[in-house]
Amino acid sequence: MRSIRILGALILFLAFVVPAYANDQDGADLFKVKCTSCHGDDGKGTAAGKKLGVPVLSDDAIQDLSDKILRGAVANGKHRMPAFGAELSQDQIVDVVIHVRSFWTPKVAAK
């Protein structure tokens, strides 16, 4: 009986983890194609992107923005960033935002 519970818990866990991982992979691929020329692979900006004033995507100021605002920026553009709403589906835009969230690293409190 215990084995069945463990197996059930594992299946439930994988049902949530695998789609999130797949979305991040899709988002990473889209980000690489559409965004890295300015934002760089790590979201910290390329030389060209820095000249354009792109934000560092791991900064708290960006990570504190709601998913709705980030989706809007991807879909409609922002400042010098082009709009990708005509090129990407809503699901793809969500995947890009999920990938952008992966750049955040928690700050360690000073002792």
C-alpha positions as CSV (number, residue, x, y, z in Angstrom):
1,M,0.0,0.0,0.0
2,R,2.8,2.4,0.9
3,S,4.5,1.7,-2.5
4,I,1.3,2.7,-4.3
5,R,1.1,6.0,-2.4
6,I,4.8,6.8,-3.2
7,L,4.2,5.9,-6.8
8,G,1.1,8.1,-6.9
9,A,3.0,11.0,-5.3
10,L,5.8,10.6,-7.8
11,I,3.4,10.6,-10.8
12,L,1.7,13.7,-9.4
13,F,5.0,15.4,-8.9
14,L,6.1,14.6,-12.5
15,A,2.8,15.8,-13.9
16,F,3.7,19.3,-12.6
17,V,7.4,19.4,-13.1
18,V,7.8,18.0,-16.6
19,P,5.4,20.5,-18.3
20,A,7.2,23.4,-16.5
21,Y,10.5,22.1,-17.6
22,A,9.2,21.7,-21.2
23,N,7.9,25.3,-21.1
24,D,11.2,26.6,-20.0
25,Q,13.0,24.7,-22.7
26,D,10.6,26.2,-25.3
27,G,11.0,29.6,-23.8
28,A,14.8,29.2,-23.8
29,D,14.8,28.3,-27.4
30,L,12.5,31.3,-28.3
31,F,14.5,33.6,-26.1
32,K,17.7,32.5,-27.9
33,V,16.2,33.2,-31.3
34,K,14.3,36.4,-30.5
35,C,16.0,38.1,-27.6
36,T,19.7,37.2,-27.2
37,S,21.0,39.7,-29.8
38,C,20.1,42.5,-27.2
39,H,19.6,40.7,-23.9
40,G,22.4,38.1,-24.2
41,D,22.2,34.5,-23.3
42,D,22.2,35.3,-19.6
43,G,19.8,38.3,-19.7
44,K,22.5,40.7,-18.7
45,G,22.7,42.4,-22.1
46,T,25.0,42.4,-25.0
47,A,27.3,45.3,-25.9
48,A,24.7,46.4,-28.5
49,G,21.8,45.9,-26.0
50,K,23.6,47.9,-23.3
51,K,23.9,50.8,-25.8
52,L,20.2,50.6,-26.3
53,G,19.6,50.6,-22.5
54,V,18.2,47.1,-22.1
55,P,17.5,46.2,-18.5
56,V,19.3,43.3,-16.8
57,L,16.6,40.7,-16.7
58,S,17.8,39.2,-13.4
59,D,17.5,42.6,-11.6
60,D,14.8,42.8,-8.9
61,A,13.1,45.7,-10.8
62,I,12.4,43.4,-13.7
63,Q,11.7,40.3,-11.6
64,D,9.2,42.2,-9.4
65,L,7.1,43.0,-12.5
66,S,3.9,40.9,-12.8
67,D,3.7,38.2,-15.5
68,K,1.0,40.3,-17.2
69,I,3.4,43.3,-17.5
70,L,6.2,41.1,-18.8
71,R,3.8,39.4,-21.3
72,G,2.7,42.8,-22.5
73,A,6.3,43.9,-23.0
74,V,7.1,40.9,-25.1
75,A,3.8,41.1,-27.1
76,N,3.7,44.9,-27.6
77,G,7.3,46.0,-27.2
78,K,8.7,48.5,-24.8
79,H,10.9,51.5,-25.4
80,R,13.2,50.3,-28.2
81,M,12.3,46.7,-27.8
82,P,10.2,45.4,-30.8
83,A,6.8,43.8,-30.4
84,F,6.6,40.1,-30.9
85,G,2.9,39.7,-30.5
86,A,2.4,39.1,-34.3
87,E,5.2,36.5,-34.4
88,L,4.6,34.6,-31.2
89,S,1.4,32.8,-29.9
90,Q,0.2,33.7,-26.4
91,D,1.6,30.3,-25.2
92,Q,5.0,31.1,-26.6
93,I,5.0,34.5,-24.9
94,V,4.2,32.8,-21.6
95,D,7.1,30.4,-22.3
96,V,9.5,33.4,-22.8
97,V,8.3,35.0,-19.6
98,I,8.9,31.7,-17.7
99,H,12.4,31.7,-19.1
100,V,13.0,35.3,-18.1
101,R,11.9,34.3,-14.6
102,S,14.7,31.7,-14.6
103,F,17.3,34.5,-14.6
104,W,16.4,35.6,-11.1
105,T,18.7,34.6,-8.3
106,P,17.7,35.2,-4.7
107,K,19.9,37.6,-2.8
108,V,21.7,36.2,0.2
109,A,21.2,38.3,3.3
110,A,24.3,39.8,4.8
111,K,25.3,38.3,8.1
